[in-house]
Amino acid sequence: MNPERPATPGRQKVRRSAKRTPSSKAWLERQLNDPYVAQAKKDGFRSRAAYKLVEIDDRYRLFGPGAKVVDLGAAPGGWSQIAAGRVGARGKVVAIDLLDMDPLPAVDFARLDFMDERAPDHLRERLGGPADVVMSDMASNATGHRRTDHLRIMGLAEAAASFAREVLAPKGAFLAKVLQGGTEGTLLADLKRDFAVVRHVKPAASRPDSAELYVLATGFRGGGDAAGHGDG
């Protein structure tokens, strides 16, 4: 799967409505004028985020046939959909989200908050062995306060990284959404101790005006503890 970058449509505007707040009007206009949203519908993808993962995997080759993948913050399923297609029938995708998600073929999904203390054990049990990729597109609800939003999303990324260290097989990969704002440097420094290569990635499908980035860590140097959790 290697979809082309979608063309930009003509600009559409949303009519004013007493029931619609300025922020919801801006969101709706952005959705209507986002070529990736339109292309996702044509391609049968769950979300525009699917194109981000397609681009990252095409460039860095995260998903080999038969790989085991953990998708944190999976709903509505765009990333799980891509991962399942690329690991094939011999692979496995285990996904969780605090929101519900319509079933996807070959994806083992549970509605569960990753920050729930039960989540790590649930994921290990469903994996049945070490993971090859742990990926997180988790984000908390925006408050409108940039510093607060940054700290919240970084907290989720750090929790995902801690879990990845526990379950990844040697040479495994970790991918997580972060926001520019200063503290992502601490996460990068921590990851560099355990992974051969750590880099920032901003796919073309990420909105240019967004502070969103992805941190990609490949070549996990650990794996001893993770291998003991299952039979893989």
Backbone as CSV, one residue per row, in Angstrom:
resi,resn,N_x,N_y,N_z,CA_x,CA_y,CA_z,C_x,C_y,C_z
1,MET,0.847,-1.194,0.000,0.000,0.000,0.000,0.877,1.236,0.000
2,ASN,0.724,2.036,-1.055,1.554,3.237,-1.168,0.736,4.332,-1.824
3,PRO,-0.290,4.843,-1.102,-1.188,5.829,-1.698,-0.469,7.119,-2.018
4,GLU,-0.930,7.782,-3.076,-0.355,9.054,-3.455,-0.879,10.157,-2.539
5,ARG,-0.095,11.223,-2.448,-0.538,12.364,-1.658,-1.759,12.979,-2.331
6,PRO,-2.847,13.221,-1.562,-4.083,13.704,-2.187,-3.964,15.141,-2.660
7,ALA,-4.769,15.466,-3.660,-4.789,16.829,-4.179,-5.577,17.723,-3.240
8,THR,-5.265,19.006,-3.239,-5.961,19.973,-2.389,-7.257,20.407,-3.059
9,PRO,-8.412,20.257,-2.361,-9.683,20.645,-2.976,-9.888,22.152,-2.927
10,GLY,-10.941,22.629,-3.641,-11.302,24.035,-3.548,-11.782,24.377,-2.146
11,ARG,-11.507,25.588,-1.711,-11.822,25.991,-0.342,-13.323,26.024,-0.106
12,GLN,-13.787,25.364,1.001,-15.185,25.378,1.375,-15.346,26.101,2.704
13,LYS,-16.452,26.838,2.835,-16.734,27.555,4.068,-18.010,27.007,4.697
14,VAL,-18.051,27.080,6.029,-19.204,26.613,6.786,-20.076,27.803,7.144
15,ARG,-21.384,27.677,6.915,-22.294,28.769,7.242,-22.375,28.978,8.755
16,ARG,-22.609,30.223,9.131,-22.756,30.535,10.539,-24.015,29.886,11.090
17,SER,-23.938,29.511,12.372,-25.083,28.911,13.034,-25.033,29.281,14.507
18,ALA,-26.201,29.587,15.057,-26.257,29.952,16.475,-25.879,28.776,17.363
19,LYS,-26.035,27.571,16.850,-25.741,26.373,17.634,-24.273,25.964,17.536
20,ARG,-23.521,26.632,16.686,-22.137,26.222,16.428,-21.171,27.250,17.008
21,THR,-20.263,26.798,17.849,-19.270,27.693,18.441,-18.206,28.028,17.401
22,PRO,-17.463,29.132,17.599,-16.388,29.456,16.651,-15.362,28.341,16.514
23,SER,-15.023,27.662,17.617,-14.030,26.585,17.539,-14.558,25.390,16.756
24,SER,-15.854,25.057,16.944,-16.412,23.930,16.194,-16.548,24.276,14.718
25,LYS,-16.860,25.548,14.421,-16.930,25.995,13.029,-15.557,25.890,12.363
26,ALA,-14.506,26.297,13.087,-13.151,26.218,12.537,-12.741,24.768,12.310
27,TRP,-13.098,23.889,13.254,-12.770,22.458,13.104,-13.466,21.877,11.880
28,LEU,-14.761,22.201,11.719,-15.522,21.660,10.606,-14.965,22.149,9.273
29,GLU,-14.600,23.426,9.195,-14.016,23.953,7.962,-12.689,23.262,7.648
30,ARG,-11.900,23.019,8.697,-10.620,22.346,8.486,-10.830,20.930,7.957
31,GLN,-11.836,20.231,8.501,-12.130,18.878,8.028,-12.591,18.892,6.571
32,LEU,-13.483,19.828,6.241,-14.020,19.890,4.889,-12.952,20.227,3.856
33,ASN,-11.940,20.984,4.270,-10.912,21.441,3.341,-9.600,20.662,3.452
34,ASP,-9.615,19.575,4.197,-8.423,18.760,4.381,-8.401,17.654,3.325
35,PRO,-7.441,17.683,2.395,-7.421,16.667,1.342,-7.225,15.251,1.880
36,TYR,-6.567,15.113,3.026,-6.350,13.775,3.582,-7.636,13.180,4.149
37,VAL,-8.519,14.029,4.664,-9.805,13.548,5.152,-10.619,12.995,3.985
38,ALA,-10.658,13.755,2.886,-11.401,13.307,1.706,-10.798,12.033,1.117
39,GLN,-9.473,11.981,1.042,-8.815,10.819,0.457,-9.004,9.581,1.326
40,ALA,-9.033,9.754,2.650,-9.245,8.622,3.545,-10.599,7.969,3.281
41,LYS,-11.609,8.780,3.027,-12.924,8.230,2.715,-12.885,7.438,1.411
42,LYS,-12.178,7.965,0.414,-12.082,7.269,-0.874,-11.326,5.952,-0.751
43,ASP,-10.268,5.947,0.075,-9.424,4.761,0.201,-9.947,3.758,1.220
44,GLY,-11.014,4.127,1.937,-11.578,3.221,2.922,-10.792,3.163,4.218
45,PHE,-10.033,4.217,4.524,-9.267,4.272,5.765,-10.133,4.845,6.882
46,ARG,-9.857,4.426,8.098,-10.624,4.881,9.253,-10.385,6.355,9.560
47,SER,-9.206,6.864,9.255,-8.894,8.251,9.585,-7.754,8.759,8.710
48,ARG,-7.590,10.089,8.696,-6.485,10.701,7.958,-5.137,10.294,8.541
49,ALA,-5.121,9.894,9.824,-3.875,9.487,10.476,-3.244,8.272,9.792
50,ALA,-4.033,7.519,9.056,-3.491,6.354,8.353,-2.353,6.755,7.417
51,TYR,-2.468,7.920,6.785,-1.441,8.356,5.840,-0.127,8.690,6.532
52,LYS,-0.218,9.134,7.791,1.012,9.390,8.542,1.797,8.100,8.728
53,LEU,1.093,7.042,9.117,1.770,5.772,9.360,2.258,5.141,8.060
54,VAL,1.484,5.288,6.998,1.920,4.785,5.691,3.255,5.423,5.303
55,GLU,3.333,6.746,5.439,4.559,7.455,5.065,5.740,7.039,5.940
56,ILE,5.499,6.921,7.250,6.584,6.542,8.162,7.061,5.123,7.863
57,ASP,6.131,4.211,7.647,6.537,2.825,7.376,7.203,2.683,6.013
58,ASP,6.718,3.402,5.016,7.361,3.348,3.700,8.820,3.791,3.789
59,ARG,9.087,4.734,4.673,10.447,5.279,4.777,11.346,4.461,5.704
60,TYR,10.775,3.976,6.820,11.616,3.357,7.847,11.377,1.858,8.044
61,ARG,10.409,1.278,7.344,10.182,-0.170,7.344,9.995,-0.725,8.756
62,LEU,8.924,-0.307,9.399,8.651,-0.772,10.750,8.014,-2.159,10.788
63,PHE,7.159,-2.449,9.819,6.318,-3.633,9.886,6.784,-4.724,8.921
64,GLY,7.441,-5.742,9.466,7.787,-6.890,8.646,6.661,-7.912,8.672
65,PRO,6.580,-8.792,7.695,5.569,-9.857,7.704,5.682,-10.687,8.978
66,GLY,4.547,-10.905,9.647,4.542,-11.698,10.860,4.867,-10.926,12.128
67,ALA,5.040,-9.618,12.040,5.410,-8.814,13.215,4.241,-8.709,14.193
68,LYS,4.595,-8.502,15.478,3.608,-8.253,16.523,3.642,-6.772,16.876
69,VAL,2.460,-6.149,16.869,2.355,-4.699,17.012,1.377,-4.348,18.121
70,VAL,1.728,-3.349,18.931,0.823,-2.795,19.934,0.452,-1.387,19.498
71,ASP,-0.862,-1.104,19.447,-1.366,0.209,19.056,-2.071,0.837,20.249
72,LEU,-1.466,1.871,20.838,-2.010,2.555,22.004,-2.754,3.812,21.558
73,GLY,-3.990,3.948,22.012,-4.814,5.066,21.559,-5.282,4.830,20.145
74,ALA,-5.842,3.652,19.900,-6.066,3.175,18.532,-7.266,3.785,17.820
75,ALA,-8.337,4.135,18.548,-9.571,4.589,17.900,-9.322,5.864,17.078
76,PRO,-9.940,5.978,15.907,-10.945,5.090,15.316,-10.380,3.897,14.533
77,GLY,-9.063,3.738,14.493,-8.501,2.536,13.900,-7.616,2.721,12.694
78,GLY,-7.295,3.968,12.341,-6.484,4.211,11.150,-5.131,3.523,11.190
79,TRP,-4.430,3.634,12.325,-3.105,3.019,12.434,-3.205,1.498,12.504
80,SER,-4.158,0.978,13.272,-4.325,-0.472,13.356,-4.622,-1.062,11.986
81,GLN,-5.421,-0.357,11.222,-5.796,-0.800,9.879,-4.573,-0.954,8.992
82,ILE,-3.683,0.017,9.009,-2.463,-0.039,8.205,-1.542,-1.140,8.710
83,ALA,-1.335,-1.195,10.025,-0.424,-2.185,10.598,-0.884,-3.606,10.294
84,ALA,-2.186,-3.874,10.448,-2.699,-5.218,10.195,-2.477,-5.624,8.748
85,GLY,-2.671,-4.683,7.840,-2.458,-4.993,6.431,-1.005,-5.287,6.103
86,ARG,-0.097,-4.661,6.825,1.325,-4.810,6.494,2.014,-5.972,7.213
87,VAL,1.518,-6.382,8.386,2.133,-7.536,9.050,1.580,-8.849,8.506
88,GLY,0.420,-8.797,7.862,-0.126,-9.981,7.211,-0.764,-10.970,8.175
89,ALA,-1.187,-12.088,7.611,-1.944,-13.087,8.373,-1.131,-13.699,9.505
90,ARG,0.175,-13.769,9.368,1.020,-14.356,10.422,1.354,-13.357,11.520
91,GLY,1.021,-12.096,11.310,1.305,-11.072,12.302,0.171,-10.902,13.290
92,LYS,0.322,-9.942,14.188,-0.685,-9.689,15.217,-0.676,-8.208,15.565
93,VAL,-1.882,-7.639,15.685,-2.038,-6.261,16.137,-2.946,-6.267,17.356
94,VAL,-2.425,-5.791,18.472,-3.185,-5.677,19.710,-3.375,-4.192,19.986
95,ALA,-4.626,-3.775,20.164,-4.929,-2.340,20.254,-5.835,-2.046,21.437
96,ILE,-5.634,-0.859,22.037,-6.540,-0.404,23.091,-6.817,1.086,22.927
97,ASP,-7.944,1.505,23.473,-8.291,2.920,23.532,-9.376,3.082,24.578
98,LEU,-9.429,4.238,25.227,-10.508,4.478,26.181,-11.831,4.739,25.476
99,LEU,-11.786,5.007,24.156,-12.987,5.124,23.336,-13.243,3.807,22.613
100,ASP,-14.484,3.571,22.247,-14.808,2.347,21.529,-14.340,2.448,20.081
101,MET,-14.158,1.307,19.454,-13.705,1.256,18.067,-14.428,0.133,17.354
102,ASP,-14.952,0.405,16.177,-15.592,-0.642,15.394,-14.575,-1.731,15.071
103,PRO,-15.003,-2.998,15.057,-14.062,-4.099,14.823,-13.322,-3.968,13.490
104,LEU,-12.070,-4.402,13.511,-11.243,-4.472,12.312,-10.744,-5.898,12.159
105,PRO,-10.722,-6.435,10.939,-10.182,-7.767,10.733,-8.737,-7.859,11.222
106,ALA,-8.417,-8.916,11.934,-7.046,-9.221,12.381,-6.518,-8.236,13.424
107,VAL,-7.401,-7.463,14.073,-6.990,-6.550,15.140,-7.705,-6.955,16.426
108,ASP,-6.933,-7.218,17.476,-7.449,-7.585,18.795,-7.591,-6.305,19.608
109,PHE,-8.821,-5.790,19.702,-9.053,-4.500,20.340,-9.762,-4.656,21.672
110,ALA,-9.374,-3.842,22.649,-10.080,-3.751,23.919,-10.306,-2.292,24.263
111,ARG,-11.508,-1.983,24.750,-11.791,-0.627,25.222,-11.241,-0.509,26.638
112,LEU,-10.107,0.132,26.758,-9.399,0.209,28.027,-8.456,1.406,28.000
113,ASP,-8.460,2.186,29.063,-7.553,3.317,29.188,-6.146,2.795,29.432
114,PHE,-5.186,3.220,28.623,-3.809,2.760,28.794,-3.261,3.109,30.171
115,MET,-3.755,4.186,30.776,-3.279,4.588,32.091,-3.931,3.780,33.210
116,ASP,-4.879,2.929,32.893,-5.453,1.995,33.859,-4.388,0.974,34.236
117,GLU,-4.265,0.663,35.513,-3.219,-0.253,35.959,-3.368,-1.661,35.376
118,ARG,-4.553,-1.995,34.866,-4.769,-3.315,34.255,-4.256,-3.395,32.827
119,ALA,-4.033,-2.256,32.196,-3.729,-2.233,30.766,-2.446,-2.974,30.390
120,PRO,-1.308,-2.745,31.051,-0.086,-3.435,30.635,-0.206,-4.959,30.653
121,ASP,-0.805,-5.516,31.715,-0.948,-6.966,31.791,-1.896,-7.488,30.708
122,HIS,-2.951,-6.724,30.436,-3.870,-7.130,29.365,-3.139,-7.212,28.024
123,LEU,-2.340,-6.201,27.736,-1.627,-6.163,26.464,-0.614,-7.303,26.371
124,ARG,0.108,-7.578,27.444,1.081,-8.672,27.434,0.387,-10.010,27.183
125,GLU,-0.751,-10.183,27.844,-1.489,-11.441,27.678,-1.948,-11.622,26.236
126,ARG,-2.469,-10.564,25.642,-2.967,-10.666,24.258,-1.831,-10.823,23.260
127,LEU,-0.676,-10.242,23.561,0.484,-10.374,22.674,0.991,-11.810,22.633
128,GLY,1.077,-12.438,23.799,1.602,-13.790,23.867,3.096,-13.873,23.598
129,GLY,3.808,-12.802,23.781,5.248,-12.758,23.522,5.697,-11.335,23.299
130,PRO,6.978,-11.123,23.048,7.474,-9.758,22.848,6.905,-9.120,21.592
131,ALA,6.830,-7.794,21.611,6.343,-7.023,20.466,7.506,-6.579,19.590
132,ASP,7.221,-6.407,18.322,8.206,-5.860,17.390,8.063,-4.346,17.246
133,VAL,6.836,-3.855,17.438,6.572,-2.412,17.349,5.564,-2.026,18.417
134,VAL,5.858,-0.959,19.145,4.871,-0.320,20.022,4.659,1.082,19.484
135,MET,3.410,1.423,19.172,3.129,2.738,18.607,2.006,3.400,19.388
136,SER,2.111,4.708,19.537,1.140,5.463,20.312,0.767,6.750,19.596
137,ASP,-0.520,6.891,19.318,-1.041,8.148,18.796,-1.941,8.787,19.844
138,MET,-1.670,8.461,21.115,-2.506,8.960,22.208,-2.380,10.469,22.365
139,ALA,-3.500,11.071,22.722,-3.521,12.502,23.037,-4.659,12.760,24.002
140,SER,-4.440,13.616,24.973,-5.505,13.992,25.904,-6.355,15.089,25.285
141,ASN,-7.534,15.307,25.833,-8.390,16.389,25.348,-7.697,17.730,25.515
142,ALA,-7.732,18.529,24.479,-7.058,19.829,24.515,-7.755,20.782,25.482
143,THR,-6.938,21.530,26.238,-7.477,22.522,27.168,-7.459,23.916,26.575
144,GLY,-6.666,24.100,25.505,-6.475,25.431,24.943,-5.281,26.143,25.532
145,HIS,-4.743,25.585,26.615,-3.535,26.136,27.229,-2.357,25.315,26.717
146,ARG,-1.517,25.952,25.904,-0.486,25.212,25.170,0.452,24.438,26.085
147,ARG,0.893,25.072,27.167,1.832,24.405,28.076,1.197,23.187,28.733
148,THR,-0.049,23.323,29.165,-0.750,22.201,29.797,-0.943,21.063,28.818
149,ASP,-1.370,21.384,27.591,-1.578,20.349,26.584,-0.271,19.624,26.268
150,HIS,0.817,20.385,26.201,2.122,19.789,25.921,2.516,18.804,27.017
151,LEU,2.376,19.205,28.262,2.767,18.341,29.370,1.912,17.077,29.415
152,ARG,0.630,17.212,29.099,-0.252,16.045,29.121,0.133,15.029,28.059
153,ILE,0.372,15.495,26.853,0.704,14.554,25.791,2.089,13.949,26.013
154,MET,2.998,14.718,26.599,4.318,14.165,26.893,4.237,13.108,27.986
155,GLY,3.325,13.299,28.943,3.132,12.287,29.969,2.670,10.968,29.372
156,LEU,1.771,11.044,28.395,1.305,9.832,27.717,2.430,9.181,26.916
157,ALA,3.225,9.993,26.224,4.332,9.454,25.435,5.371,8.777,26.327
158,GLU,5.643,9.371,27.479,6.618,8.781,28.394,6.109,7.472,28.975
159,ALA,4.811,7.405,29.293,4.232,6.155,29.788,4.286,5.076,28.713
160,ALA,4.016,5.462,27.462,4.090,4.504,26.358,5.519,4.013,26.168
161,ALA,6.500,4.906,26.304,7.903,4.513,26.157,8.324,3.544,27.248
162,SER,7.863,3.779,28.458,8.180,2.881,29.567,7.619,1.486,29.301
163,PHE,6.397,1.430,28.819,5.790,0.141,28.475,6.549,-0.525,27.333
164,ALA,6.951,0.252,26.336,7.676,-0.310,25.194,8.960,-0.999,25.642
165,ARG,9.662,-0.387,26.586,10.898,-0.998,27.079,10.640,-2.361,27.728
166,GLU,9.443,-2.545,28.276,9.111,-3.795,28.959,8.734,-4.918,27.997
167,VAL,8.195,-4.571,26.835,7.638,-5.613,25.967,8.341,-5.776,24.620
168,LEU,9.188,-4.831,24.232,9.801,-4.921,22.903,10.847,-6.033,22.820
169,ALA,10.872,-6.679,21.682,11.929,-7.631,21.367,13.183,-6.863,20.957
170,PRO,14.352,-7.495,21.027,15.566,-6.829,20.535,15.376,-6.344,19.100
171,LYS,15.878,-5.161,18.817,15.779,-4.491,17.518,14.377,-3.958,17.239
172,GLY,13.503,-3.988,18.235,12.150,-3.474,18.058,12.116,-1.970,17.911
173,ALA,10.898,-1.438,17.606,10.725,-0.009,17.328,9.608,0.586,18.169
174,PHE,9.767,1.869,18.490,8.776,2.622,19.252,8.455,3.905,18.501
175,LEU,7.157,4.199,18.342,6.697,5.387,17.634,5.625,6.058,18.475
176,ALA,5.770,7.363,18.732,4.783,8.052,19.568,4.621,9.500,19.150
177,LYS,3.387,9.989,19.305,3.099,11.399,19.041,3.571,12.253,20.201
178,VAL,4.202,13.384,19.888,4.615,14.373,20.890,4.254,15.756,20.352
179,LEU,4.438,16.765,21.182,4.247,18.142,20.750,5.530,18.926,20.997
180,GLN,5.856,19.810,20.074,7.001,20.693,20.284,6.718,21.592,21.473
181,GLY,7.718,21.770,22.334,7.493,22.621,23.486,8.583,22.557,24.522
182,GLY,9.636,21.808,24.254,10.764,21.807,25.171,11.022,20.486,25.849
183,THR,10.007,19.928,26.518,10.264,18.733,27.317,10.417,17.469,26.492
184,GLU,10.093,17.524,25.177,10.306,16.314,24.379,11.781,15.947,24.292
185,GLY,12.678,16.895,24.574,14.108,16.609,24.584,14.482,15.610,25.665
186,THR,13.794,15.656,26.809,14.052,14.697,27.886,13.696,13.290,27.442
187,LEU,12.556,13.150,26.763,12.156,11.837,26.260,13.168,11.319,25.249
188,LEU,13.626,12.172,24.357,14.608,11.750,23.356,15.895,11.258,24.021
189,ALA,16.351,11.972,25.023,17.578,11.572,25.715,17.413,10.216,26.382
190,ASP,16.249,9.979,26.998,15.994,8.686,27.634,15.965,7.555,26.612
191,LEU,15.326,7.809,25.476,15.219,6.774,24.448,16.585,6.443,23.846
192,LYS,17.443,7.426,23.742,18.757,7.191,23.133,19.604,6.218,23.941
193,ARG,19.273,6.047,25.212,20.014,5.072,26.023,19.632,3.639,25.671
194,ASP,18.418,3.461,25.127,17.914,2.106,24.900,17.716,1.736,23.432
195,PHE,17.831,2.713,22.534,17.608,2.457,21.120,18.810,2.932,20.302
196,ALA,19.060,2.243,19.216,20.218,2.585,18.385,20.048,3.928,17.690
197,VAL,18.825,4.218,17.208,18.561,5.463,16.473,17.267,6.073,16.987
198,VAL,17.300,7.370,17.307,16.115,8.102,17.747,16.014,9.373,16.909
199,ARG,14.849,9.616,16.354,14.677,10.776,15.465,13.277,11.350,15.606
200,HIS,13.133,12.625,15.232,11.828,13.249,15.076,11.353,13.036,13.640
201,VAL,10.069,12.799,13.482,9.478,12.622,12.159,8.214,13.469,12.081
202,LYS,8.051,14.222,10.996,6.803,14.965,10.760,6.299,14.591,9.376
203,PRO,5.370,13.644,9.302,4.854,13.217,7.997,4.125,14.341,7.278
204,ALA,4.028,14.210,5.964,3.326,15.227,5.175,1.869,15.360,5.592
205,ALA,1.278,14.267,6.093,-0.129,14.297,6.485,-0.360,15.021,7.810
206,SER,0.700,15.327,8.555,0.555,16.176,9.740,0.307,17.606,9.282
207,ARG,-0.672,18.246,9.880,-1.002,19.599,9.440,0.185,20.528,9.657
208,PRO,0.545,21.321,8.653,1.732,22.193,8.743,1.699,23.157,9.913
209,ASP,0.501,23.618,10.309,0.402,24.593,11.390,0.317,23.946,12.766
210,SER,0.435,22.620,12.818,0.341,21.900,14.084,1.714,21.734,14.717
211,ALA,1.755,21.740,16.062,2.995,21.476,16.799,3.268,19.981,16.908
212,GLU,2.414,19.192,16.307,2.547,17.739,16.382,3.801,17.231,15.678
213,LEU,4.497,16.337,16.367,5.632,15.604,15.818,5.510,14.151,16.248
214,TYR,6.298,13.291,15.624,6.390,11.912,16.089,7.842,11.615,16.424
215,VAL,8.029,10.907,17.536,9.358,10.441,17.876,9.434,8.972,17.484
216,LEU,10.464,8.619,16.742,10.656,7.259,16.263,11.980,6.734,16.784
217,ALA,11.911,5.659,17.544,13.109,5.022,18.096,13.207,3.605,17.533
218,THR,14.315,3.283,16.913,14.481,1.965,16.297,15.753,1.302,16.816
219,GLY,15.782,-0.023,16.679,16.956,-0.773,17.124,17.024,-0.905,18.631
220,PHE,15.938,-1.402,19.256,15.905,-1.547,20.712,17.034,-2.465,21.173
221,ARG,17.765,-2.014,22.186,18.933,-2.755,22.661,18.596,-3.740,23.778
222,GLY,17.396,-3.615,24.356,17.007,-4.513,25.441,16.320,-5.751,24.920
223,GLY,15.295,-6.167,25.650,14.523,-7.309,25.179,14.571,-8.513,26.084
224,GLY,15.498,-8.540,27.034,15.607,-9.713,27.899,14.380,-9.923,28.748
225,ASP,13.877,-8.859,29.383,12.709,-8.989,30.234,11.452,-9.253,29.420
226,ALA,11.342,-8.564,28.265,10.138,-8.705,27.447,9.981,-10.135,26.991
227,ALA,11.072,-10.810,26.651,10.989,-12.159,26.120,10.424,-13.125,27.145
228,GLY,10.492,-12.770,28.416,9.997,-13.674,29.431,8.519,-13.585,29.670
229,HIS,7.808,-12.647,29.023,6.383,-12.476,29.281,5.525,-13.462,28.510
230,GLY,6.025,-14.025,27.436,5.186,-14.897,26.628,5.977,-16.038,26.047
231,ASP,5.360,-16.684,25.050,6.000,-17.862,24.473,6.610,-17.590,23.126
232,GLY,6.639,-16.283,22.714,7.148,-15.945,21.401,8.625,-15.767,21.392
